[in-house]
Structures are given as structure tokens and as C-alpha cells.
Amino acid sequence: MGRILGIYVSSEKYLDQIIKVCRAAKKKEVDVRIFFTHNGTLLCTDPQLRELEGLATIALCKVGFEANALEPAEARVEEKAFLSQSWHAEMIYDCDRYLVF
């Protein structure tokens, strides 16, 4: 089984750094899973989010997304990425390492 890095994103400030971490992880053959919540869901409307395609499995808190008055049509993620905190809990359990932004 490969190594897994979990990334929890609750801030809208660090997308550039998250992309850099994901690129570095890919080079080291580390699987990355990202969970966006709270203000981090604001990043899911940023066109730059597309740079994470192929680098990470992305999920976002549906409640946090809605709390920020965002519309699913604005999101740069697939509809199946809208999940609950239970996915986040599973991510923590599966990860070898865990970062928080």
C-alpha cells in the first residue's frame, strides 16, 4: 500500500502552497487527499484549482460551501466531491501524514 498525505483546508489563503505540496508529493509517489471546509471552500471556485487535477483526490464540505453562499455551478470540482465531514474522518484514518492550512 502506498503512502497517503491528507490535507485539511479551512482557509482561502494558501492555494499556491497546496499546489506545490501536491506536486512534490506526486514526484515522491505519495497519494494526496484534500478536504476543503469553512472558508477553504472559497478556493473551490478559483480557476487555479484545476492545477490539482491528477495530483489529488478532492472533497469539500457541502455545508461549508453553502454557508459561504456559493453555488455548485461556481465550483471547479465535480458534483461527487460535495461530501460531509464523515469523508474527512475517513481521510484522517487512512492518512500516513496530515497537513492543515
DOMAR-124410 format. One record per residue (C-alpha): residue in three letters; x, z, y. Coordinates in steps of 0.05 Angstrom, whole numbers. Each point is the difference from the previous one (the first is absolute). Example, Ala and Ser with C-alpha at 12.3 -4.5 7.8 and 13.67 -1.06 7.14 Angstrom:
  type      px      pz      py
   ALA     246     156     -90
   SER      27     -13      69
***
This chain:
  type      px      pz      py
   MET       0       0       0
   GLY      26     -18      69
   ARG       9      44      60
   ILE     -58       9      49
   LEU       4      18      73
   GLY     -64      25      33
   ILE      -9      -6      75
   TYR     -54      39      38
   VAL     -15     -28      69
   SER     -41      41      49
   SER      32     -27      64
   GLU      -5     -67      33
   LYS      71       3      26
   TYR      47     -20     -57
   LEU     -19     -68     -29
   ASP      69     -29      12
   GLN      33      57     -37
   ILE     -50      -3     -57
   ILE      14     -75      -9
   LYS      76      14      -1
   VAL      -8      54     -53
   CYS     -43     -46     -42
   ARG      51     -57       4
   ALA      56      48     -20
   ALA     -41      27     -58
   LYS     -15     -71     -24
   LYS      75     -15      -2
   LYS       9      62     -43
   GLU     -58     -20     -45
   VAL     -41      60      21
   ASP     -76      -8      -1
   VAL     -33      23      65
   ARG     -70      26      11
   ILE     -26      13      70
   PHE     -60      39      21
   PHE     -24      -7      72
   THR     -44      56      28
   HIS     -22      30      66
   ASN      34     -38      58
   GLY      43     -37     -51
   THR     -61     -43     -16
   LEU       9     -32      69
   LEU      60     -36     -29
   CYS     -45     -36     -48
   THR     -23     -45      56
   ASP      71     -18      22
   PRO      21     -72     -18
   GLN      69      27     -18
   LEU     -32      36     -59
   ARG       3     -67     -37
   GLU      75      12      -7
   LEU     -15      52     -53
   GLU     -31     -53     -47
   GLY      40       0     -64
   LEU      37      62      21
   ALA     -52      55     -12
   THR     -68      17     -28
   ILE     -42      18      61
   ALA     -60      45       3
   LEU     -35      31      59
   CYS     -49      57      11
   LYS     -68     -31      11
   VAL     -24      62      37
   GLY      61       0      46
   PHE      -9     -74      14
   GLU     -73      10      19
   ALA      18      62      41
   ASN      44     -44      43
   ALA     -60     -45      13
   LEU      34     -59     -35
   GLU     -37     -56     -35
   PRO      20     -25     -69
   ALA       3     -71      29
   GLU      57      23      44
   ALA      42      25     -58
   ARG      61     -37     -25
   VAL     -12      27     -70
   GLU     -45     -20     -57
   GLU     -68      34      -8
   LYS      23      33     -64
   ALA      52      39      40
   PHE     -54      42      33
   LEU       3      63     -43
   SER      -7      75       2
   GLN      47      59       1
   SER      -4       2     -76
   TRP      44     -62      -2
   HIS      49      37      44
   ALA       0      59     -48
   GLU      15     -47     -59
   MET      55     -33      40
   ILE      34      68      11
   TYR      -4      15     -74
   ASP      31     -67     -19
   CYS      57      -2      51
   ASP      72      20     -10
   ARG      10       7      75
   TYR     -48       7      58
   LEU       9     -14      75
   VAL     -46      19      57
   PHE      -6     -38      65
***
